[in-house]
Structures are given as C-alpha cells and as structure tokens.
Amino acid sequence: MTSSPLRLRLDGAALIHNWKTLAVMSGAAACGAAVKADGYGLGAREVVRRLAQAGCRDFFVAHWSEARALADLGVQLSVLHGVRAEDMADRPEGVRPVLNTAEQVRRWRDADGGPCDVMVDTGMNRLGVSVEDVAAGLLDGLQIETLMSHLACADEDSAMNARQQARFAGLHGRTAARRMSLANSAGIALGADYRFDLTRPGLALYGGVARRELAGAIRQVVRLEAQVLQRRLVKAGESVGYNATFTATADTEVAILNIGYADGYLRCFSGKGRARFGEVALAVLGRVSMDLLAICADGAPALREGDWVELCYALPETAAVSGLSQYELLTGLGQRYARMWG
Ligand SMILES: *Cc1c(COP(=O)(O)O)cnc(C)c1O
C-alpha cells in the first residue's frame, strides 16, 4: 500500500488524558463519549477502542449505520436520532435508540423493543419529547436506561443554561429511567448541578475547548501534516494560485503542499493559514485549491520536495482565524488522510 501524502497525527495519550480529565470533572457521574460523525473525523473505531480501554462505557452515535460499524467492538452504543420504521429490522443487538418523538416511543413500545434511552426537549427545540408529554405519562411502561436532554447554550454564560437544568431536574423521579444525563463537553464545565448520572462529551475529547474553564486542561489531539510536492521561486511581481490573489512584492520562495479544501482545509484559510516546519512558521499564500496549498518558504531554506509540513490546527486558535467552529474543523477533515495514532 502506498502511503498518503497527507496525514493526521492523532495523539492517543492526549485523547485518554482529555477523557480522564472530563471524567474527573464529571464527579460521581459516569463519563461517556460522543463518537458520531466518525468520532468527529478522527476515526470512530480507534477512538472507541481507546476510550473503552480507558474505562469509558457509554458511546453515542447519530445514525444506525454508525452503530452497525462499531457493533463488533462490544461497547454500549446509543443512537441519538432514535428509530425510524426502516431502522427496526436491521438493529445490532444491544444498541439502544434515543427516542425523540411520541411516534418513536409508540413504535418502540409496539415492537417490545426492550431497553431504550429518551431525549426530552428542555428548550433547544431540536430533538426530544416535551416535558408536558412526559408528565402526561407518554413514557410510562418503557424500559428507560437513560433519560437525557441537551443544552443549547452551554458554551456561553446564558440564562438558558439554568432554565434547561431546572426543567430537566424537575423530571427526576417522574419516569422509570435508571439514569439522567444532560451535559455535553461545555455542560460539564457548568458545575455539579449539570452532571446528573452521566455526561456526554464529544468536542473536548478531541481537543476542542468549549469554555474557558476547560482551557489548559484539554490537550490537542489532532495534528495535520502534508508533504511538499514542489518548491519554486516566485519572482517579484508574479502571482500565486487561482485568481492571482497573492502577488510577490519581492522574490519569494514558495512550497506547494499536498492538501486542499477537499481535505477540509477550506478556502477561508486563503492568505490566513499558517504552517510550521520545525520551529519556523510559514504563511499560506493566495487561494487554497481543491487539493493543493501554497506556503511561503522564505524562512525555511532547507525545506524540500517530499518533506512534511505541519498545518497549524490548534482548535480554539484555528477557529478564531478561520471563522469555522471547532466542530467543523474536525468533522470536515475527509478521507484522504492517513490517520496515524501515536
Ligand atoms: C453531539 C452531542 C453531544 C456532544 O457534544 P459536544 O458539544 O461535542 O461535547 C452530546 N449530546 C448530544 C445529544 C449530542 O448530539
């Protein structure tokens, strides 16, 4: 197998460190892991395998196809999008749906589906049955493992957090649920009232810093590296790339890297992104192409064809530079990288 000219260096120790940090912050609550969207782009199988080994017991995906792809790992999976009629036939054993609607509840009850989770909407108005429906007995008789809700503004100091917390806490004892779960990564940092019995971090596991309280505690997991395809001298007055958006004011050494917007390195990094060769920072020049990127190599006289260059991708800083969210930075990475765990 030939090796890819671009790679993700994935820090397994940092992933475990982040989960253990969040587990400690979760206090007496168990700490699960959101591994939807292929483990936020890192590769769900490797993420699940590593976190399970570290002691994580509850994993969340969005789709049944994601659960099927992980079922052989023998971990407890919940499917956040619930269960459609067409999902009922082909369900891997032991995987629970997170029921979101009255229709899904009826479907599950009619099929005698067994243990399930349920999402209650406490104000986000995305997925979930209403608090009123729960009070009216919608969930009676269901074998609920985890009753959950989701915070809309946990990454902000919003009054909505306490409102959602209070609505959710009010459901305690109103259902037969064995556990209750509210907090995502940011929610864990909101304090003890938000922990309940189980937390569900995603972003912070992968190095995202969702709230200032997590800065310093969370380590970077993902590093992008691309190989140099060509090095060239661009003469003063010449331009680089599509639409000639960069023009050299002096003779400029330029390296062309094997990465582009098809790899999730989107056009918003045009003229803004940074790369690193050893200790030297190298600026992105001109437009990002689909599969290629130009960087200034003036500071790196030793950089040659075939060398590997790191693209700066620390999530909070890169989100600020690009205008993309930390979530988008991870989930957009695409399939052409060799994913190398160290
Ligand atoms: C994605 C998701 C999470 C994880 O959220 P992060 O902000 O990535 O920590 C938790 N719960 C639900 C319902 C989700 O959809």
The ligand as an ORCA input file, in Angstrom:
! r2SCAN-3c Opt
* xyz 0 1
  C     -23.002     15.779     19.839
  C     -23.744     15.634     21.115
  C     -23.061     15.645     22.335
  C     -21.605     16.018     22.453
  O     -21.495     17.423     22.378
  P     -20.103     18.211     22.456
  O     -20.509     19.633     22.414
  O     -19.330     17.805     21.262
  O     -19.440     17.823     23.712
  C     -23.783     15.353     23.473
  N     -25.114     15.106     23.419
  C     -25.805     15.136     22.259
  C     -27.257     14.867     22.266
  C     -25.146     15.414     21.074
  O     -25.839     15.469     19.931
*
